[in-house]
Amino acid sequence: MKKRKTMLDYCKTILKAVSFDKRLFKKEYRKALKWLSIDEGRELKYWLRREYVRANQGSLKQQEERYFSNLSI
């Protein structure tokens, strides 16, 4: 049987697809937070940090600023 995709999975897919454009990424992230429950929003935030901050290493502070500046996390 096929596993059903949750809204959280859908949001992750969208964010991966738009990660090339910072403005669009922020827009989709904010939209995702409106759709998701508080717990799912928290899980999405942790997922983003794992995927886009720690995966790219370098200076973590610079990476956080790059992806999370001006985002209401």
C-alpha positions, -999 to +999 in steps of 0.1 A: +000+000+000+012+035-009+021+058+020-001+089+020+017+122+018+011+146+047+008+183+043+042+185+060+057+163+033+041+184+007+055+216+022+090+200+022+087+191-014+077+226-024+105+242-004+130+219-020+117+228-054+119+266-048+152+267-028+170+283-058+151+316-052+154+332-018+123+354-021+101+325-033+115+303-006+105+327+021+071+332+006+065+294+005+079+289+040+055+315+054+026+300+035+035+265+049+035+278+085-001+290+079-012+256+067+006+235+093-002+230+130+022+245+155+039+211+160+043+205+123+056+241+119+082+233+145+091+201+127+095+220+094+118+245+111+140+217+124+140+200+090+150+233+073+179+237+097+191+202+091+187+203+053+199+238+045+221+250+074+241+220+086+242+203+052+260+233+038+283+236+068+307+266+063+299+292+089+266+281+105+259+317+115+262+328+078+240+300+066+213+307+092+213+344+082+210+333+045+180+311+050+163+325+081+168+362+080+135+380+081+116+348+085+091+345+114+103+312+128 
